Amino acid sequence: MSQQSSPGTLVMKFGGTSVGSARAMTNVVQIVREARSEWPRVVVITSALSGVTNLLLESAAQAARGETAQLPEAEQTLLANHQTIATSLIPEEARRTAVLDEIAGLVRSFVELCHAISVLGEATSRALDAVASLGERMSVRLLAAVLESAGIPSKAIEASELIVTDDHFQSAHPDFSLTTERTRRILLPLLEQGLTPVITGFLGATRDGIVTTLGRGGSDYSAGIIGAVLPADDVWIWTDVDGVMTADPRLVPQAQTLSQISYSEIAELAYFGAKVLHPKTIRPVVEAGIGLRICNTFNPSHPGTRLIANGKAEKPQTGEKVIKAVTAIRKQRLVTIEGRGMLGVPGVAARAFAAVASTGTSVPLITQASSEQSICFSIPSEASSAVLTALEKTFAAELTQRDIDRVWASEDVSIITVVGHGTRHTPGVAGQIFTQLGRAGINVLAIAHGSSDVSISMVVESAETEKAVKALHELIVA
């Protein structure tokens, strides 16, 4: 992608906790002020206030069941959360009244949508996107007004004007060509005037202007998209932790912040449960060749974690740890298809995964016996019933003929993933990992290794999750 804008463009995305209170938003104001003093052009992308999107979607789900008694309380909560911040940070009455009136209008839209959902008795994906997008549409107006009150020239913009997507509601895919044209046409003149655009994360719109969302956590993805198409020189993701950590600090109090991590390593971490970055964020940033940094809104002086391009060398440099981080995905189940009649029969795996795909379920881990007598893969626990039904239907004939003995799912398990460049090419790494788990008395139920150069994944009993993460983290800090 050609660098058509002049150097000095920074895109900063602020998560829900970063804008969720007056104190947090005060930090955001100071961060934006400092960024503007160092960067000629600054673009801000904001999530909804923390808790708002959950409240919106829970209310829509209740409305689909015909339950609307809670709507007045939800309406008051939404108004109060935004009003508290506005009252604290927007001293000018006219500006405060104007922004709160706009937010009140969006809250009324939310209530009307929920009543419509209640009448229909169902919430379509399109309706859920309309509801879910309201959180960002409220917060963008509030943050822009707060920045204006602080003397920072700003303009609220809904990403539906910028990001053009397909109509795959709840997980829409952007059209980068149209998005590039619209984003540059709208944002570049504002940046030339010295304004800071404040843009809704998480959402876009179809060519016909129907609001879509990019999936939960999609505000990170929004930052990656806007950063790539402008293009920016850097994208900074502001969250409530100091960066990418060696493990979840709730499981491992000794977890440390990584000063830098490669794109492929963060992609594996994001995919396998680390909540710091939305998995889709990385691709547009990598393809545009721009920088990405993860920082803490509540500790802005901390350097955070800088993402770096994947190195050509497979092996770690001298003194560098092979293993950088350990992460876990809970609430998975192992589905096994087994039977002697599968031996040498082509197409069994293809049919199995087509059946899984028909349920809209993603498979994060696959393993197969070399004898071809069984295939084992993991799926989210909540999808197990639908997946088993689909598989039993697909293999009904084989089950009847006993070519397949059974299709079954385990109890809840967790996928533990060890991430680090060189895990595939450094001798003895796998041995260290399994020796460490053996010492801790942890049984490994399944393994996936080799499909990625930077990770080894293993499945353990749900009850062993914390113990496994702690044991493997010792290999990092040792």
C-alpha positions as semicolon CSV with decimal commas, in nm:
position;residue;x (nm);y (nm);z (nm)
1;M;0,000;0,000;0,000
2;S;0,150;0,331;-0,104
3;Q;0,232;0,590;0,158
4;Q;0,025;0,880;0,024
5;S;0,003;1,085;0,341
6;S;0,298;1,279;0,474
7;P;0,490;1,134;0,771
8;G;0,370;1,204;1,120
9;T;0,026;1,039;1,141
10;L;-0,065;0,855;1,461
11;V;-0,382;0,649;1,516
12;M;-0,472;0,582;1,880
13;K;-0,749;0,349;1,992
14;F;-0,894;0,366;2,345
15;G;-1,075;0,067;2,492
16;G;-1,388;0,066;2,704
17;T;-1,210;0,091;3,039
18;S;-0,999;0,376;2,899
19;V;-1,312;0,588;2,849
20;G;-1,532;0,427;3,114
21;S;-1,513;0,695;3,382
22;A;-1,435;1,065;3,425
23;R;-1,095;0,978;3,569
24;A;-1,014;0,748;3,279
25;M;-1,130;1,000;3,020
26;T;-0,916;1,268;3,187
27;N;-0,617;1,041;3,122
28;V;-0,726;1,011;2,758
29;V;-0,740;1,392;2,723
30;Q;-0,384;1,423;2,854
31;I;-0,260;1,140;2,628
32;V;-0,418;1,303;2,321
33;R;-0,277;1,643;2,418
34;E;0,076;1,501;2,449
35;A;0,041;1,307;2,124
36;R;-0,065;1,621;1,937
37;S;0,244;1,799;2,066
38;E;0,465;1,528;1,914
39;W;0,270;1,418;1,605
40;P;0,143;1,652;1,331
41;R;-0,168;1,439;1,280
42;V;-0,356;1,241;1,544
43;V;-0,663;1,023;1,490
44;V;-0,856;0,881;1,787
45;I;-1,075;0,570;1,780
46;T;-1,294;0,490;2,078
47;S;-1,483;0,191;2,211
48;A;-1,811;0,218;2,396
49;L;-1,791;0,298;2,768
50;S;-1,706;-0,020;2,960
51;G;-2,012;-0,235;3,023
52;V;-2,233;-0,051;2,771
53;T;-2,215;-0,301;2,483
54;N;-2,295;-0,590;2,718
55;L;-2,595;-0,400;2,853
56;L;-2,720;-0,322;2,502
57;L;-2,692;-0,682;2,383
58;E;-2,836;-0,832;2,702
59;S;-3,135;-0,600;2,670
60;A;-3,183;-0,705;2,306
61;A;-3,165;-1,073;2,401
62;Q;-3,424;-1,022;2,674
63;A;-3,648;-0,832;2,433
64;A;-3,629;-1,125;2,189
65;R;-3,776;-1,339;2,469
66;G;-4,054;-1,086;2,516
67;E;-3,901;-0,939;2,832
68;T;-3,908;-0,558;2,820
69;A;-3,971;-0,472;3,185
70;Q;-3,599;-0,404;3,234
71;L;-3,576;-0,148;2,952
72;P;-3,650;0,163;3,162
73;E;-3,369;0,067;3,401
74;A;-3,129;0,003;3,112
75;E;-3,228;0,338;2,960
76;Q;-3,156;0,521;3,285
77;T;-2,822;0,341;3,331
78;L;-2,706;0,442;2,982
79;L;-2,808;0,804;3,033
80;A;-2,654;0,822;3,381
81;N;-2,319;0,670;3,278
82;H;-2,267;0,925;3,002
83;Q;-2,414;1,215;3,201
84;T;-2,177;1,158;3,493
85;I;-1,873;1,199;3,269
86;A;-2,025;1,493;3,079
87;T;-2,109;1,677;3,401
88;S;-1,756;1,628;3,531
89;L;-1,560;1,709;3,215
90;I;-1,773;1,946;3,003
91;P;-1,813;2,269;3,201
92;E;-1,983;2,468;2,919
93;E;-2,357;2,421;2,960
94;A;-2,443;2,462;2,592
95;R;-2,191;2,200;2,476
96;R;-2,285;1,962;2,757
97;T;-2,658;1,996;2,687
98;A;-2,607;1,946;2,314
99;V;-2,405;1,626;2,351
100;L;-2,638;1,481;2,613
101;D;-2,935;1,553;2,388
102;E;-2,766;1,359;2,107
103;I;-2,689;1,069;2,341
104;A;-3,049;1,073;2,470
105;G;-3,167;1,042;2,108
106;L;-2,948;0,735;2,061
107;V;-3,081;0,585;2,385
108;R;-3,435;0,636;2,258
109;S;-3,336;0,452;1,938
110;F;-3,210;0,166;2,155
111;V;-3,543;0,142;2,339
112;E;-3,739;0,154;2,011
113;L;-3,521;-0,119;1,860
114;C;-3,573;-0,342;2,164
115;H;-3,950;-0,296;2,147
116;A;-3,941;-0,386;1,777
117;I;-3,734;-0,697;1,857
118;S;-3,989;-0,788;2,126
119;V;-4,278;-0,762;1,880
120;L;-4,096;-0,980;1,625
121;G;-3,991;-1,229;1,890
122;E;-3,639;-1,256;1,750
123;A;-3,323;-1,051;1,716
124;T;-3,172;-1,082;1,369
125;S;-2,799;-1,031;1,316
126;R;-2,878;-0,702;1,142
127;A;-3,089;-0,585;1,438
128;L;-2,818;-0,687;1,687
129;D;-2,561;-0,483;1,494
130;A;-2,793;-0,182;1,503
131;V;-2,824;-0,221;1,882
132;A;-2,458;-0,302;1,954
133;S;-2,326;-0,008;1,750
134;L;-2,510;0,244;1,969
135;G;-2,249;0,223;2,246
136;E;-1,970;0,356;2,024
137;R;-2,204;0,610;1,867
138;M;-2,269;0,751;2,216
139;S;-1,910;0,745;2,337
140;V;-1,767;0,911;2,025
141;R;-1,987;1,216;2,079
142;L;-1,899;1,233;2,447
143;L;-1,522;1,198;2,396
144;A;-1,514;1,456;2,115
145;A;-1,703;1,704;2,332
146;V;-1,470;1,639;2,628
147;L;-1,165;1,699;2,407
148;E;-1,319;2,020;2,271
149;S;-1,381;2,140;2,628
150;A;-1,015;2,072;2,703
151;G;-0,914;2,296;2,414
152;I;-0,832;2,017;2,168
153;P;-1,002;2,078;1,831
154;S;-1,194;1,758;1,758
155;K;-1,472;1,620;1,541
156;A;-1,686;1,312;1,610
157;I;-1,718;1,080;1,310
158;E;-1,912;0,756;1,278
159;A;-1,707;0,485;1,110
160;S;-2,011;0,396;0,902
161;E;-1,902;0,693;0,688
162;L;-1,552;0,548;0,647
163;I;-1,541;0,169;0,668
164;V;-1,737;-0,006;0,392
165;T;-1,812;-0,372;0,465
166;D;-2,001;-0,670;0,330
167;D;-2,338;-0,760;0,486
168;H;-2,204;-1,036;0,711
169;F;-2,362;-0,880;1,018
170;Q;-2,190;-0,922;1,357
171;S;-1,858;-1,007;1,191
172;A;-1,840;-0,791;0,879
173;H;-1,542;-0,786;0,643
174;P;-1,417;-0,451;0,510
175;D;-1,381;-0,359;0,146
176;F;-1,035;-0,204;0,167
177;S;-1,051;-0,030;-0,170
178;L;-1,372;0,162;-0,095
179;T;-1,268;0,214;0,268
180;T;-0,937;0,369;0,157
181;E;-1,111;0,613;-0,078
182;R;-1,371;0,723;0,176
183;T;-1,134;0,744;0,470
184;R;-0,879;0,961;0,287
185;R;-1,149;1,182;0,136
186;I;-1,311;1,251;0,475
187;L;-1,020;1,242;0,722
188;L;-0,727;1,401;0,536
189;P;-0,893;1,746;0,502
190;L;-0,978;1,741;0,874
191;L;-0,621;1,651;0,964
192;E;-0,493;1,931;0,740
193;Q;-0,707;2,173;0,942
194;G;-0,547;2,056;1,267
195;L;-0,856;1,872;1,390
196;T;-0,840;1,540;1,574
197;P;-1,104;1,307;1,427
198;V;-1,270;1,096;1,698
199;I;-1,405;0,784;1,529
200;T;-1,631;0,503;1,644
201;G;-1,454;0,171;1,676
202;F;-1,623;-0,163;1,616
203;L;-1,855;-0,062;1,334
204;G;-1,881;0,008;0,963
205;A;-2,162;0,001;0,708
206;T;-2,256;-0,175;0,387
207;R;-2,250;0,010;0,055
208;D;-2,618;0,082;0,118
209;G;-2,536;0,248;0,452
210;I;-2,669;-0,030;0,679
211;V;-2,466;-0,039;1,002
212;T;-2,252;-0,348;1,059
213;T;-2,008;-0,447;1,330
214;L;-1,665;-0,608;1,299
215;G;-1,712;-0,859;1,581
216;R;-1,662;-0,828;1,957
217;G;-1,337;-0,650;2,033
218;G;-1,352;-0,505;1,684
219;S;-1,242;-0,155;1,788
220;D;-0,882;-0,280;1,770
221;Y;-0,955;-0,398;1,418
222;S;-1,100;-0,054;1,337
223;A;-0,769;0,102;1,441
224;G;-0,578;-0,141;1,221
225;I;-0,805;-0,065;0,924
226;I;-0,795;0,316;0,961
227;G;-0,421;0,309;1,028
228;A;-0,357;0,099;0,718
229;V;-0,571;0,295;0,472
230;L;-0,472;0,651;0,570
231;P;-0,190;0,531;0,602
232;A;-0,058;0,610;0,951
233;D;0,301;0,578;1,068
234;D;0,200;0,417;1,396
235;V;-0,105;0,263;1,562
236;W;-0,123;0,265;1,942
237;I;-0,378;0,049;2,123
238;W;-0,455;0,195;2,467
239;T;-0,595;-0,056;2,715
240;D;-0,587;-0,122;3,090
241;V;-0,268;-0,332;3,106
242;D;0,096;-0,241;3,046
243;G;0,115;-0,434;2,719
244;V;0,140;-0,797;2,617
245;M;0,229;-1,006;2,918
246;T;0,406;-1,339;2,954
247;A;0,084;-1,483;3,101
248;D;-0,252;-1,373;3,237
249;P;-0,156;-1,191;3,559
250;R;-0,477;-1,319;3,721
251;L;-0,334;-1,670;3,688
252;V;0,035;-1,585;3,728
253;P;0,104;-1,284;3,953
254;Q;0,472;-1,289;3,844
255;A;0,377;-1,229;3,479
256;Q;0,593;-0,964;3,311
257;T;0,534;-0,722;3,026
258;L;0,710;-0,806;2,701
259;S;0,897;-0,505;2,561
260;Q;0,858;-0,638;2,208
261;I;0,692;-0,927;2,028
262;S;0,673;-1,030;1,664
263;Y;0,358;-1,012;1,455
264;S;0,334;-1,390;1,426
265;E;0,379;-1,435;1,802
266;I;0,107;-1,182;1,888
267;A;-0,120;-1,342;1,627
268;E;-0,087;-1,677;1,802
269;L;-0,142;-1,522;2,143
270;A;-0,448;-1,330;2,026
271;Y;-0,592;-1,640;1,861
272;F;-0,529;-1,860;2,163
273;G;-0,700;-1,652;2,426
274;A;-0,489;-1,346;2,511
275;K;-0,734;-1,056;2,537
276;V;-0,489;-0,774;2,469
277;L;-0,548;-0,750;2,095
278;H;-0,825;-0,851;1,854
279;P;-0,680;-1,121;1,623
280;K;-0,785;-0,945;1,301
281;T;-0,605;-0,622;1,398
282;I;-0,268;-0,751;1,291
283;R;-0,317;-0,823;0,920
284;P;-0,389;-0,470;0,790
285;V;-0,106;-0,329;1,001
286;V;0,143;-0,589;0,875
287;E;0,038;-0,546;0,512
288;A;0,068;-0,167;0,537
289;G;0,411;-0,198;0,699
290;I;0,327;0,034;0,990
291;G;0,415;0,020;1,357
292;L;0,190;-0,111;1,635
293;R;0,223;-0,050;2,007
294;I;0,010;-0,155;2,305
295;C;-0,001;0,087;2,600
296;N;-0,175;0,137;2,935
297;T;-0,410;0,436;2,968
298;F;-0,367;0,422;3,345
299;N;0,012;0,404;3,329
300;P;0,093;0,613;3,020
301;S;0,463;0,653;3,105
302;H;0,515;0,277;3,065
303;P;0,662;0,198;2,722
304;G;0,418;-0,092;2,672
305;T;0,481;-0,356;2,408
306;R;0,608;-0,279;2,059
307;L;0,520;-0,518;1,779
308;I;0,805;-0,588;1,541
309;A;0,823;-0,749;1,198
310;N;0,884;-1,122;1,189
311;G;1,256;-1,191;1,174
312;K;1,409;-1,408;0,903
313;A;1,600;-1,609;1,159
314;E;1,398;-1,898;1,299
315;K;1,618;-1,941;1,604
316;P;1,620;-1,691;1,892
317;Q;1,919;-1,464;1,929
318;T;2,179;-1,538;2,193
319;G;2,033;-1,478;2,539
320;E;1,678;-1,448;2,407
321;K;1,419;-1,679;2,559
322;V;1,270;-1,935;2,320
323;I;0,939;-1,923;2,509
324;K;0,793;-1,576;2,546
325;A;0,440;-1,629;2,674
326;V;0,184;-1,885;2,786
327;T;-0,187;-1,844;2,729
328;A;-0,502;-2,049;2,783
329;I;-0,845;-2,087;2,624
330;R;-1,099;-2,229;2,866
331;K;-1,438;-2,389;2,800
332;Q;-1,336;-2,608;2,510
333;R;-1,437;-2,965;2,438
334;L;-1,250;-3,233;2,247
335;V;-1,462;-3,399;1,981
336;T;-1,343;-3,741;1,867
337;I;-1,453;-3,939;1,562
338;E;-1,322;-4,293;1,588
339;G;-1,364;-4,627;1,414
340;R;-1,161;-4,893;1,235
341;G;-1,370;-4,841;0,922
342;M;-1,209;-4,497;0,876
343;L;-0,873;-4,656;0,793
344;G;-0,768;-4,554;0,444
345;V;-1,108;-4,406;0,355
346;P;-1,053;-4,072;0,179
347;G;-1,264;-3,767;0,260
348;V;-1,355;-3,843;0,622
349;A;-1,175;-3,535;0,757
350;A;-1,318;-3,315;0,480
351;R;-1,673;-3,429;0,557
352;A;-1,618;-3,388;0,930
353;F;-1,496;-3,030;0,907
354;A;-1,764;-2,941;0,652
355;A;-2,019;-3,056;0,910
356;V;-1,852;-2,844;1,178
357;A;-1,840;-2,544;0,945
358;S;-2,214;-2,579;0,876
359;T;-2,276;-2,491;1,241
360;G;-2,062;-2,175;1,217
361;T;-1,810;-2,315;1,465
362;S;-1,436;-2,243;1,458
363;V;-1,187;-2,522;1,531
364;P;-0,874;-2,393;1,712
365;L;-0,689;-2,727;1,741
366;I;-0,679;-3,052;1,540
367;T;-0,491;-3,377;1,593
368;Q;-0,518;-3,710;1,409
369;A;-0,384;-4,057;1,480
370;S;-0,135;-4,173;1,216
371;S;-0,341;-4,489;1,171
372;E;-0,633;-4,271;1,059
373;Q;-0,858;-4,458;1,306
374;S;-0,949;-4,137;1,487
375;I;-0,972;-3,763;1,437
376;C;-0,976;-3,534;1,738
377;F;-1,035;-3,159;1,745
378;S;-1,142;-2,890;1,990
379;I;-1,447;-2,663;1,973
380;P;-1,601;-2,410;2,214
381;S;-1,808;-2,592;2,477
382;E;-2,128;-2,406;2,392
383;A;-2,111;-2,537;2,035
384;S;-2,069;-2,905;2,127
385;S;-2,436;-3,003;2,104
386;A;-2,485;-2,849;1,759
387;V;-2,155;-2,992;1,631
388;L;-2,227;-3,346;1,754
389;T;-2,572;-3,335;1,594
390;A;-2,422;-3,221;1,262
391;L;-2,152;-3,490;1,272
392;E;-2,399;-3,769;1,358
393;K;-2,616;-3,660;1,065
394;T;-2,318;-3,649;0,827
395;F;-2,189;-3,992;0,931
396;A;-2,527;-4,158;0,990
397;A;-2,455;-4,435;0,737
398;E;-2,106;-4,506;0,874
399;L;-2,237;-4,516;1,232
400;T;-2,511;-4,760;1,129
401;Q;-2,258;-4,982;0,948
402;R;-2,011;-4,952;1,241
403;D;-1,742;-4,812;1,007
404;I;-1,738;-4,533;1,264
405;D;-1,779;-4,660;1,618
406;R;-1,876;-4,332;1,779
407;V;-1,865;-3,955;1,772
408;W;-1,830;-3,803;2,117
409;A;-1,722;-3,496;2,311
410;S;-1,517;-3,473;2,628
411;E;-1,604;-3,271;2,934
412;D;-1,471;-2,914;2,944
413;V;-1,098;-2,882;2,876
414;S;-0,853;-2,597;2,818
415;I;-0,603;-2,533;2,540
416;I;-0,266;-2,420;2,677
417;T;-0,043;-2,255;2,417
418;V;0,326;-2,179;2,454
419;V;0,436;-1,901;2,217
420;G;0,783;-1,798;2,105
421;H;0,996;-1,783;1,790
422;G;1,202;-2,094;1,755
423;T;0,970;-2,337;1,937
424;R;0,970;-2,549;1,622
425;H;1,337;-2,528;1,532
426;T;1,513;-2,521;1,870
427;P;1,606;-2,871;1,989
428;G;1,468;-2,976;2,324
429;V;1,193;-2,716;2,363
430;A;0,907;-2,966;2,343
431;G;1,096;-3,189;2,586
432;Q;1,128;-2,904;2,837
433;I;0,757;-2,827;2,808
434;F;0,635;-3,181;2,864
435;T;0,890;-3,250;3,136
436;Q;0,767;-2,940;3,317
437;L;0,405;-3,054;3,290
438;G;0,502;-3,404;3,403
439;R;0,673;-3,266;3,714
440;A;0,355;-3,078;3,794
441;G;0,153;-3,398;3,758
442;I;-0,047;-3,267;3,460
443;N;-0,174;-3,506;3,196
444;V;-0,179;-3,385;2,836
445;L;-0,487;-3,501;2,644
446;A;-0,390;-3,378;2,295
447;I;-0,108;-3,190;2,123
448;A;-0,082;-2,967;1,814
449;H;0,268;-2,876;1,699
450;G;0,421;-2,796;1,363
451;S;0,137;-2,602;1,203
452;S;0,291;-2,285;1,346
453;D;0,658;-2,190;1,375
454;V;0,594;-1,996;1,693
455;S;0,367;-2,207;1,912
456;I;0,298;-2,545;2,068
457;S;-0,056;-2,613;2,191
458;M;-0,174;-2,883;2,426
459;V;-0,505;-2,975;2,582
460;V;-0,543;-3,035;2,956
461;E;-0,832;-3,100;3,192
462;S;-1,020;-2,782;3,282
463;A;-0,926;-2,816;3,650
464;E;-0,555;-2,823;3,557
465;T;-0,558;-2,493;3,363
466;E;-0,410;-2,264;3,627
467;K;-0,152;-2,520;3,741
468;A;-0,040;-2,581;3,379
469;V;-0,001;-2,212;3,299
470;K;0,196;-2,151;3,618
471;A;0,422;-2,451;3,558
472;L;0,503;-2,350;3,200
473;H;0,554;-1,986;3,297
474;E;0,846;-2,101;3,512
475;L;1,032;-2,179;3,187
476;I;1,010;-1,809;3,096
477;V;1,127;-1,660;3,426
478;A;1,380;-1,931;3,505
